Amino acid sequence: MNISIIGGGAWGTTLAQVLADNGHNVLIRDINDKFVEKINNTHLHPFFDLEIPSTIKATLDLSEACNYSDILVLCVPTKVMRSVLHEINTHINTKKLFVNVSKGIEPETSYRVSQIVEEEISKNKLKGYVVLSGPSHAEEVILRKVTSLVAASKSTEAALEVQNIFSNDTYLRVYSSDDVIGVETGGAMKNAIAIVSGVASGMGLGENARAFLISRGIKEIVAIVQALGGNIETAYGLSGVGDLIVTASSMNSRNFQCGLKIGQGMSVAEAQGSSVQTVEGIRAIEAGYEIGKKYNLDLPIISTAYQVVHDKIQAKDALKQLLARSLKSERYW
Ligand SMILES: NC(=O)c1ccc[n+]([C@@H]2O[C@H](COP(=O)([O-])OP(=O)(O)OC[C@H]3O[C@@H](n4cnc5c(N)ncnc54)[C@H](O)[C@@H]3O)[C@@H](O)[C@H]2O)c1
């Protein structure tokens, strides 16, 4: 089967290898000509410099990529997702299945990617939408290390199709789900808590403090998932807690690394700018904060993180603020 990947960075090119391993033909579209050349001419992953199957091709031409297949895998940073989808809509004339593998929420609207797809892609061009997410560092998947994901769609048929396309019996196991809201929201919000966990490490706090912030952070992710209409089991599954486990304490996570630098005293702008790769977590903190206000949720960690990323308080004062809150029962909602 032919499959197009829009966005050939760390994750997009890694998924291209998964698809090639599973016998599919892949065309990647990226705006970075160096990446496109590297994939086509040297068959190396643009970030990891590891050999990838020579059957994987890349192009700068969005129209070519859109018309190469009926399945478009979306792997661009969420901040450009709306404009990329807008452009895609002008290039396609037939119905496509959109598979989103990016993890983020649009802060201005608090929209998940499925909602942006619905707004930007005309109904007569939208065959279906699936979100594919879970605990998956590209650094490990590119080495074909065992990984699990979840494919969620309102359409069981579409979820099962994506589950089959990406799964193999050597290193990638995909589960299916009908909870698009839960998978998208958990996948986005875990990056917010990963930043917080990084900040704690950067400040020199210990494992106890990190476990405290991560566990209480999970409660906040669950509250947001529920408020938006997702299922609590999804929040505790692969795309929520599963992804948080892999993200919140690993140097492979650029969200964790970004938090680490903030905790060490770097400004938010510098910490974000120091990563050549996409850091979604700062925007997730903003989106989480807005959702909390809208649904009147008690989100002390995300609200405090919001104050830190907006330079309203220093990380050390944020910690004091959290510790000074009135004492609570662990089950307070
Ligand atoms: N890296 C991982 O391990 C991983 C795993 C799962 C999910 N994700 C998610 O995947 C998304 C992308 O992450 P990444 O790690 O691949 O980021 P990245 O920064 O490595 O790659 C993003 C790519 O998008 C390209 N791009 C930017 N604007 C574009 C446009 N308008 N059209 C086409 N391409 C464009 C960039 O040139 C770059 O190659 C993020 O939402 C991230 O959270 C990443």
The ligand as an SDF file (V2000), in Angstrom:
LIG
                    3D

 44 48  0  0  0  0  0  0  0  0999 V2000
   10.1450   12.2900   18.4110 N   0  0  0  0  0  0  0  0  0  0  0  0
    9.3910   11.4040   19.0210 C   0  0  0  0  0  0  0  0  0  0  0  0
    9.9070   10.4810   19.6740 O   0  0  0  0  0  0  0  0  0  0  0  0
    7.9010   11.4840   18.8840 C   0  0  0  0  0  0  0  0  0  0  0  0
    7.1510   10.3410   19.2050 C   0  0  0  0  0  0  0  0  0  0  0  0
    5.7790   10.3960   19.0960 C   0  0  0  0  0  0  0  0  0  0  0  0
    5.1560   11.5680   18.6780 C   0  0  0  0  0  0  0  0  0  0  0  0
    5.9060   12.6660   18.3960 N   0  0  0  0  0  0  0  0  0  0  0  0
    5.1940   13.8690   17.9760 C   0  0  0  0  0  0  0  0  0  0  0  0
    5.3710   14.0170   16.5790 O   0  0  0  0  0  0  0  0  0  0  0  0
    5.3400   15.4150   16.2430 C   0  0  0  0  0  0  0  0  0  0  0  0
    6.5790   15.7500   15.4450 C   0  0  0  0  0  0  0  0  0  0  0  0
    7.6700   15.4450   16.2910 O   0  0  0  0  0  0  0  0  0  0  0  0
    9.1050   15.1570   15.7280 P   0  0  0  0  0  0  0  0  0  0  0  0
    9.8640   14.5670   16.8470 O   0  0  0  0  0  0  0  0  0  0  0  0
    9.0680   14.4070   14.4570 O   0  0  0  0  0  0  0  0  0  0  0  0
    9.5600   16.6710   15.4900 O   0  0  0  0  0  0  0  0  0  0  0  0
   10.7350   17.1900   14.5750 P   0  0  0  0  0  0  0  0  0  0  0  0
   10.9650   18.5820   14.9820 O   0  0  0  0  0  0  0  0  0  0  0  0
   11.8560   16.2120   14.6030 O   0  0  0  0  0  0  0  0  0  0  0  0
   10.1140   17.1380   13.1150 O   0  0  0  0  0  0  0  0  0  0  0  0
    9.1050   17.9810   12.6560 C   0  0  0  0  0  0  0  0  0  0  0  0
    9.2560   18.0230   11.1680 C   0  0  0  0  0  0  0  0  0  0  0  0
    8.1790   18.7680   10.6200 O   0  0  0  0  0  0  0  0  0  0  0  0
    8.7280   19.4940    9.5560 C   0  0  0  0  0  0  0  0  0  0  0  0
    7.8460   20.5770    9.2250 N   0  0  0  0  0  0  0  0  0  0  0  0
    7.6600   21.7480    9.8760 C   0  0  0  0  0  0  0  0  0  0  0  0
    6.7380   22.4750    9.2470 N   0  0  0  0  0  0  0  0  0  0  0  0
    6.3290   21.7320    8.1880 C   0  0  0  0  0  0  0  0  0  0  0  0
    5.4060   21.9230    7.1700 C   0  0  0  0  0  0  0  0  0  0  0  0
    4.7240   23.0640    7.1190 N   0  0  0  0  0  0  0  0  0  0  0  0
    5.2060   20.9250    6.2570 N   0  0  0  0  0  0  0  0  0  0  0  0
    5.9090   19.7740    6.3140 C   0  0  0  0  0  0  0  0  0  0  0  0
    6.8290   19.5350    7.2730 N   0  0  0  0  0  0  0  0  0  0  0  0
    7.0280   20.5030    8.1910 C   0  0  0  0  0  0  0  0  0  0  0  0
   10.0920   19.9550   10.0190 C   0  0  0  0  0  0  0  0  0  0  0  0
   10.9270   20.3190    8.9270 O   0  0  0  0  0  0  0  0  0  0  0  0
   10.5710   18.7010   10.7240 C   0  0  0  0  0  0  0  0  0  0  0  0
   11.2560   17.8340    9.8510 O   0  0  0  0  0  0  0  0  0  0  0  0
    5.2500   16.1730   17.5720 C   0  0  0  0  0  0  0  0  0  0  0  0
    3.9160   16.5390   17.7980 O   0  0  0  0  0  0  0  0  0  0  0  0
    5.6970   15.1560   18.6010 C   0  0  0  0  0  0  0  0  0  0  0  0
    5.1030   15.3650   19.8650 O   0  0  0  0  0  0  0  0  0  0  0  0
    7.2710   12.6410   18.4640 C   0  0  0  0  0  0  0  0  0  0  0  0
  1  2  1  0
  2  3  2  0
  2  4  1  0
  4  5  1  0
  4 44  2  0
  5  6  2  0
  6  7  1  0
  7  8  2  0
  8  9  1  0
  8 44  1  0
  9 10  1  0
  9 42  1  0
 10 11  1  0
 11 12  1  0
 11 40  1  0
 12 13  1  0
 13 14  1  0
 14 15  2  0
 14 16  1  0
 14 17  1  0
 17 18  1  0
 18 19  2  0
 18 20  1  0
 18 21  1  0
 21 22  1  0
 22 23  1  0
 23 24  1  0
 23 38  1  0
 24 25  1  0
 25 26  1  0
 25 36  1  0
 26 27  1  0
 26 35  1  0
 27 28  2  0
 28 29  1  0
 29 30  1  0
 29 35  2  0
 30 31  1  0
 30 32  2  0
 32 33  1  0
 33 34  2  0
 34 35  1  0
 36 37  1  0
 36 38  1  0
 38 39  1  0
 40 41  1  0
 40 42  1  0
 42 43  1  0
M  CHG  2   8   1  16  -1
M  END
$$$$
